[in-house]
Amino acid sequence: MAKKNKKQTRDAEVEPELNTKNGENDDSHNKKKLKKKRMRKKIPTVSIAVPASIIDNVPTLELATRLAGQIARAATIFRINEVVVFDNKSNPDNDSVLDNVGDESGAAFLMRILQYLETPQYLRKALFPMHNSLRFVGLLPPLDAPHHLRKHEWFPYREGVTVKERDSNSGATLVDVGLVKNVIVDQIFEPGRRVTVAMGTDRNLDSDLPRQVISSSKPREEGTYWGYQVRYAHNISAVFKDCAYKRGYDFIIGTSEHGQIIKSSDLEIPSFRHLLIAFGGLAGLEESIEEDDNLKGKKAQDAFNLYLNTCPHQGSRTIRTEEAIFISLQYFQEPISRAFQC
C-alpha cells in the first residue's frame, strides 16, 4: 500500500470520576470508596474484517465505489466500531479496474472510501485531497451517522479539524466543527488534525469560552454510536495479531457457507470486550487461510472460535461479500445483544 493508515486507538475503558465534597457523611464517603474500587467499565466493541480482493473483481470504478459504499452503510447501520481491510490476493499482478485510476491497491481504495464516508461532510475538504479514487463518491448515499451533524444542530460533542493557533502566545487552537464560527480549544495542535470536541451547553459561539478536545471514544462510552475506525492487515492472520485494541479480540467468528448452521435465536456468544466477525472473498475464508503462511495446514474452522453459515439454504450459488455483511450483521443482532447483557 502506498500510504499506511494511522494507528487506531479506540480501546475504551472508563473509570468513573469521583468528587469528594466537604461535609459528606462517612456512609456516603464509604460508598464512594467502594465505587472507586470497582472494575473499570467495559465498553464492548464489534469489528468486521473484509477482504480487499472483492474490489478487484468489480469491472468499473463506479461499481467499486458503490460496493465500498454498501460496506460503509452496513457498518454504520449495525454500529460497527472497526472495519479491518485485509489482503488475500493469490496473484497481486492480476489486472484491476484500479490500474486505470492511479497506483492504488484494492485495499488502499477500499480504505480510502470507507474513511471518506465515515468523515462528517464538513471535514472532508480539509482532510481528503482530490483523488481519482474519489471520483464517484458523490453518487453514494450518506451514512447519516450521529456524528454527521448539520450546521443548525447542537450536540454535546462534534468532530472537528484544527485550523491554526489562535496566536503564538495564547496556548489555544481554532477548530472547525461545522458551525457558523470556529471554536477555541485550550490546547495547541498542528493544523489539519481531526479531533473530537466537547461542546458543553453554552451555544454562544461569540464568547471566548474554550472547549475541550477529548478522546473519540467518549461519546460511545455514553451510549452514542460515533462511527468506525479503519485498519489495514496484510493477511488474515495479521487481522488477529495486529489488533488495535490493548488485549486483542477475545472472541472471533468466521462466516462461510461451509460453517455450522445455528439459528440466530439459539446462538450463544459469551460476554466479550472485543468481538471480530470475519468475511471471505470470492473463494471464501478457506482460501484466505490456505494462502496465509502463518496458518498453513490449519483448517479454516480452527482459526475461529465459531465458524458459522449465517445464510443456509441460499437460492443463489454465491452470496457476494457485501450481501453477506448485511445478512450476517442482522443475524448477529440478537446474540450480540444477549452477550452485552451478560
Secondary structure as UniProt FT lines:
FT   STRAND          13..14
FT   TURN            22..23
FT   HELIX           26..37
FT   STRAND          41..42
FT   STRAND          45..51
FT   HELIX           53..56
FT   HELIX           61..77
FT   TURN            78..79
FT   STRAND          82..86
FT   TURN            92..93
FT   HELIX           97..100
FT   HELIX           106..118
FT   HELIX           121..127
FT   HELIX           132..134
FT   TURN            135..136
FT   HELIX           137..139
FT   TURN            146..147
FT   TURN            151..152
FT   STRAND          157..165
FT   TURN            168..170
FT   STRAND          173..176
FT   STRAND          183..185
FT   TURN            191..192
FT   STRAND          194..198
FT   TURN            205..206
FT   STRAND          211..214
FT   TURN            216..217
FT   HELIX           218..221
FT   TURN            222..223
FT   STRAND          229..233
FT   HELIX           236..241
FT   TURN            246..247
FT   STRAND          251..260
FT   HELIX           264..266
FT   STRAND          274..278
FT   TURN            282..283
FT   HELIX           284..291
FT   HELIX           293..295
FT   TURN            296..297
FT   HELIX           300..303
FT   STRAND          306..308
FT   HELIX           321..331
FT   HELIX           333..340
//
